[in-house]
Amino acid sequence: METFAVYWEPKPKTYGFKEVIDLSLLNIEIKPGKMSQWGLMLMELADLDFGFHLILAKYSTHQKFRLYILLEKPWADHVLSYIGRKIDLDSEKDFHLTYPVELISFQGPHFGDRYGIADTAFKALDGQGVPILITVCSGAAVYIVLPEKKLKEARPLLLEAFEVP
Amino acid sequence: MSIIQTGLDKKIQINGIKLSTKLVQINLLNGSLPENTRPLFFRLLSQNQINIPFILLTGMGENILGSCCVESEDINRVKKLIDKEPTLKQNIEFIPSVGALSIFPHHSNLKLLGLSFYLFGKQRLPLYGMASSISSLTFITNYSQLDEAVSILLEHIDLPPNHAPFRPEIHVIQKKR
């Protein structure tokens, strides 16, 4: 049996914004059949004991996908050095590092269950000269990755669109 | 690379596994997608009060601009909306009957992701998307294979005593008064 609760507010409330600058974004293409090999490498990398800010894997085609890891620059250097020992980075055309990038993230009540949250964020930023590198809405959280120096432009636009405590 | 080196000999302790209801994945193809197509897609769904519980978008020039999931009960409404917009219709593909499996907490560490990739890759479980959230990692795979995915994980992951993977029993929806 399902229970339905009704929830609506004119301006979506958030629990506050989190902002991080000077991050590195690793972008790796994982080819078909290579997922388990990358899994073992990621487990070894975990032993370096660093924290990521965001991870996503985007389906490409035919069981290929792209893995994105957003992390602090010094750790990105460690990860690159580790991966460089395992694979030939020069021959891997599909391995990219973007630096610096910036992250703004926020969460709100039942964001994962409510329509219009992503649209509210996009409406705030579209047409304002703020290019978005990555958007993730997962669970009750929204993550927006921006190019360098764009966070200061995005912040007031998002603050106007969402209610912040 | 040996199993002992990677820590696969020890089970990882987690706090929970959550499974979604049946979803449909919508892939937004990059192709010749005009710049205003993404805003149009999200505006249409918002105006028609259709929730999108999972979204991954990148602006980094790949074949697929991004993907999102909607509840399977909403997909006919979504298709009707898209059919009316030729630019959207040409640049969208659907993966029917997918489900989301969320495991938590990830502690911002790559171990749980690495283990999941290793196990899903070894078992050739299809993966259509994955993203971290505040504490969880969410994987999108075939809805019919969610239970199989859980079994694969539980060989190397421990849940707290008396915990089992769960599907939410309360469904929250938003409606305009």
Interface residues (C-beta under 8 A of the other chain):
Chain A: M1 E2 T3 F4 A5 V6 Y7 W8 N27 G33 K34 M35 S36 Q37 W38 G39 L40 M41 L42 M43 E44 L45 A46 D47 D49 G51 F52 H53 L54 I55 L56 A57 K58 Y59 S60 T61 Q63 F65 R66 Y68 I69 Q107 H110 G112 D113 R114 Y115 G116 A118 D119 T120 F122 K123 D126 P131 I132 L133 I134 T135 V136 C137 S138 G139 A140 A141
Chain B: M1 Q5 T6 G7 L8 Q25 N27 R38 P39 F42 R43 L45 S46 Q49 I50 N51 I52 P53 F54 I55 L56 L57 T58 G59 M60 E62 N63 I64 G66 S67 C68 S102 H107 S108 N109 L110 K111 L113 G114 L115 S116 F117 Y118 L119 F120 G121 K122 P126 L127 Y128 G129 M130 A131 S132 S133 I134 S136 L137 T138 I140 E169 I170 H171 V172 I173 Q174 K175 K176 R177
